[in-house]
Amino acid sequence: MTQEQVDDLDRQEELARRRDAVDFARVNCELEGLTMSEEHRALFDSYARGEISLEDLGKQVDEIYGI
């Protein structure tokens, strides 16, 4: 296996972990009777796709709430 293939596999695994975390968060919200806003959903989707870091996600959520 080439280094490129290993890197790609690592990235795919990271994206799968992110998708699982986002799915868990959504289900947890729904179980508690809450609904994620479209703005939040878009941010979480960006995180799941690897477009932003967890730190960036937190900062942007804080900005929404004025924290």
VEXMIMI-912811 format. One record per residue: residue number from 1; residue in one letter; chain; x, y, z of N, C-alpha, C in turn. Coordinates in nm, 3 decimals, padded with zeros to 5 digits, always signed. Example, Ala and Ser with C-alpha at 12.3 -4.5 7.8 and 13.67 -1.06 7.14 Angstrom:
// VEXMIMI-912811
ATOM,vexse,gukol,filo,n_c1,n_c2,n_c3,ca_c1,ca_c2,ca_c3,c_c1,c_c2,c_c3
ATOM,1,A,A,+01.319,-00.569,+00.780,+01.230,-00.450,+00.780,+01.320,-00.330,+00.780 $
ATOM,2,S,A,+01.285,-00.225,+00.708,+01.367,-00.106,+00.714,+01.290,+00.003,+00.787 $
This chain:
// VEXMIMI-912811
ATOM,vexse,gukol,filo,n_c1,n_c2,n_c3,ca_c1,ca_c2,ca_c3,c_c1,c_c2,c_c3
ATOM,1,M,A,+00.085,-00.117,+00.000,+00.000,+00.000,+00.000,+00.090,+00.124,+00.000 $
ATOM,2,T,A,+00.057,+00.218,-00.085,+00.137,+00.341,-00.094,+00.099,+00.437,+00.019 $
ATOM,3,Q,A,+00.185,+00.535,+00.043,+00.157,+00.636,+00.145,+00.030,+00.712,+00.109 $
ATOM,4,E,A,+00.010,+00.738,-00.018,-00.111,+00.808,-00.062,-00.236,+00.727,-00.026 $
ATOM,5,Q,A,-00.231,+00.598,-00.045,-00.344,+00.513,-00.011,-00.369,+00.511,+00.140 $
ATOM,6,V,A,-00.261,+00.508,+00.216,-00.272,+00.510,+00.363,-00.334,+00.643,+00.407 $
ATOM,7,D,A,-00.287,+00.752,+00.349,-00.341,+00.884,+00.383,-00.490,+00.892,+00.348 $
ATOM,8,D,A,-00.527,+00.839,+00.232,-00.667,+00.840,+00.190,-00.752,+00.757,+00.286 $
ATOM,9,L,A,-00.703,+00.643,+00.326,-00.774,+00.557,+00.420,-00.792,+00.628,+00.554 $
ATOM,10,D,A,-00.685,+00.694,+00.601,-00.693,+00.770,+00.726,-00.798,+00.880,+00.716 $
ATOM,11,R,A,-00.800,+00.949,+00.603,-00.898,+01.057,+00.583,-01.040,+01.002,+00.581 $
ATOM,12,Q,A,-01.061,+00.891,+00.513,-01.194,+00.830,+00.507,-01.240,+00.786,+00.646 $
ATOM,13,E,A,-01.148,+00.732,+00.725,-01.182,+00.692,+00.861,-01.217,+00.813,+00.947 $
ATOM,14,E,A,-01.143,+00.922,+00.932,-01.172,+01.044,+01.006,-01.308,+01.100,+00.967 $
ATOM,15,L,A,-01.339,+01.100,+00.838,-01.469,+01.149,+00.793,-01.582,+01.062,+00.846 $
ATOM,16,A,A,-01.561,+00.931,+00.853,-01.662,+00.839,+00.907,-01.684,+00.869,+01.055 $
ATOM,17,R,A,-01.576,+00.894,+01.131,-01.590,+00.929,+01.273,-01.668,+01.059,+01.289 $
ATOM,18,R,A,-01.639,+01.155,+01.203,-01.710,+01.283,+01.209,-01.858,+01.264,+01.178 $
ATOM,19,R,A,-01.889,+01.187,+01.075,-02.030,+01.162,+01.041,-02.102,+01.094,+01.156 $
ATOM,20,D,A,-02.037,+00.996,+01.217,-02.097,+00.927,+01.332,-02.124,+01.024,+01.447 $
ATOM,21,A,A,-02.029,+01.113,+01.474,-02.046,+01.210,+01.583,-02.161,+01.306,+01.554 $
ATOM,22,V,A,-02.172,+01.351,+01.430,-02.279,+01.442,+01.391,-02.414,+01.370,+01.398 $
ATOM,23,D,A,-02.419,+01.248,+01.350,-02.544,+01.170,+01.358,-02.585,+01.150,+01.503 $
ATOM,24,F,A,-02.488,+01.119,+01.590,-02.517,+01.101,+01.732,-02.575,+01.230,+01.791 $
ATOM,25,A,A,-02.514,+01.343,+01.759,-02.562,+01.472,+01.812,-02.705,+01.501,+01.766 $
ATOM,26,R,A,-02.734,+01.474,+01.640,-02.869,+01.499,+01.588,-02.972,+01.409,+01.657 $
ATOM,27,V,A,-02.939,+01.281,+01.667,-03.032,+01.187,+01.731,-03.052,+01.225,+01.878 $
ATOM,28,N,A,-02.944,+01.262,+01.945,-02.954,+01.302,+02.085,-03.046,+01.423,+02.100 $
ATOM,29,C,A,-03.034,+01.520,+02.012,-03.122,+01.637,+02.015,-03.268,+01.594,+01.998 $
ATOM,30,E,A,-03.291,+01.508,+01.899,-03.428,+01.463,+01.871,-03.486,+01.385,+01.989 $
ATOM,31,L,A,-03.405,+01.302,+02.053,-03.452,+01.225,+02.169,-03.492,+01.316,+02.284 $
ATOM,32,E,A,-03.428,+01.431,+02.291,-03.461,+01.527,+02.396,-03.571,+01.623,+02.353 $
ATOM,33,G,A,-03.628,+01.599,+02.235,-03.738,+01.682,+02.188,-03.695,+01.811,+02.123 $
ATOM,34,L,A,-03.567,+01.822,+02.089,-03.515,+01.944,+02.028,-03.497,+01.924,+01.878 $
ATOM,35,T,A,-03.490,+02.033,+01.807,-03.466,+02.029,+01.663,-03.346,+02.118,+01.634 $
ATOM,36,M,A,-03.254,+02.066,+01.555,-03.137,+02.144,+01.518,-03.177,+02.244,+01.409 $
ATOM,37,S,A,-03.138,+02.370,+01.427,-03.172,+02.471,+01.327,-03.097,+02.443,+01.197 $
ATOM,38,E,A,-03.144,+02.501,+01.090,-03.077,+02.484,+00.960,-02.935,+02.540,+00.965 $
ATOM,39,E,A,-02.916,+02.648,+01.038,-02.784,+02.707,+01.051,-02.689,+02.610,+01.123 $
ATOM,40,H,A,-02.736,+02.551,+01.231,-02.655,+02.453,+01.302,-02.632,+02.328,+01.217 $
ATOM,41,R,A,-02.736,+02.283,+01.150,-02.724,+02.164,+01.065,-02.616,+02.186,+00.958 $
ATOM,42,A,A,-02.614,+02.305,+00.898,-02.515,+02.336,+00.795,-02.373,+02.335,+00.853 $
ATOM,43,L,A,-02.357,+02.389,+00.974,-02.226,+02.388,+01.038,-02.180,+02.245,+01.068 $
ATOM,44,F,A,-02.270,+02.166,+01.124,-02.235,+02.027,+01.156,-02.205,+01.948,+01.029 $
ATOM,45,D,A,-02.278,+01.975,+00.922,-02.249,+01.907,+00.795,-02.111,+01.946,+00.742 $
ATOM,46,S,A,-02.074,+02.073,+00.757,-01.940,+02.118,+00.714,-01.833,+02.045,+00.794 $
ATOM,47,Y,A,-01.857,+02.027,+00.922,-01.762,+01.953,+01.006,-01.754,+01.807,+00.959 $
ATOM,48,A,A,-01.868,+01.745,+00.934,-01.871,+01.604,+00.892,-01.799,+01.583,+00.760 $
ATOM,49,R,A,-01.804,+01.682,+00.671,-01.736,+01.672,+00.542,-01.587,+01.705,+00.551 $
ATOM,50,G,A,-01.542,+01.747,+00.668,-01.401,+01.779,+00.686,-01.364,+01.918,+00.641 $
ATOM,51,E,A,-01.462,+02.003,+00.623,-01.437,+02.139,+00.575,-01.393,+02.233,+00.686 $
ATOM,52,I,A,-01.435,+02.204,+00.810,-01.395,+02.285,+00.925,-01.353,+02.191,+01.038 $
ATOM,53,S,A,-01.272,+02.244,+01.129,-01.226,+02.165,+01.243,-01.332,+02.169,+01.354 $
ATOM,54,L,A,-01.312,+02.083,+01.454,-01.401,+02.085,+01.570,-01.390,+02.219,+01.642 $
ATOM,55,E,A,-01.270,+02.273,+01.648,-01.249,+02.404,+01.711,-01.327,+02.512,+01.636 $
ATOM,56,D,A,-01.320,+02.510,+01.503,-01.394,+02.608,+01.423,-01.545,+02.591,+01.441 $
ATOM,57,L,A,-01.590,+02.468,+01.449,-01.733,+02.442,+01.471,-01.776,+02.506,+01.603 $
ATOM,58,G,A,-01.698,+02.481,+01.708,-01.731,+02.539,+01.838,-01.734,+02.691,+01.836 $
ATOM,59,K,A,-01.636,+02.751,+01.771,-01.630,+02.897,+01.762,-01.752,+02.953,+01.688 $
ATOM,60,Q,A,-01.790,+02.887,+01.579,-01.904,+02.937,+01.501,-02.035,+02.919,+01.577 $
ATOM,61,V,A,-02.048,+02.810,+01.651,-02.170,+02.793,+01.734,-02.172,+02.900,+01.842 $
ATOM,62,D,A,-02.056,+02.927,+01.905,-02.050,+03.033,+02.005,-02.091,+03.168,+01.947 $
ATOM,63,E,A,-02.047,+03.196,+01.823,-02.084,+03.322,+01.758,-02.235,+03.331,+01.738 $
ATOM,64,I,A,-02.298,+03.220,+01.703,-02.444,+03.222,+01.685,-02.513,+03.264,+01.814 $
ATOM,65,Y,A,-02.461,+03.215,+01.926,-02.521,+03.246,+02.057,-02.463,+03.369,+02.123 $
ATOM,66,G,A,-02.369,+03.437,+02.054,-02.311,+03.559,+02.109,-02.221,+03.536,+02.228 $
ATOM,67,I,A,-02.155,+03.423,+02.228,-02.066,+03.389,+02.340,-01.924,+03.431,+02.306 $
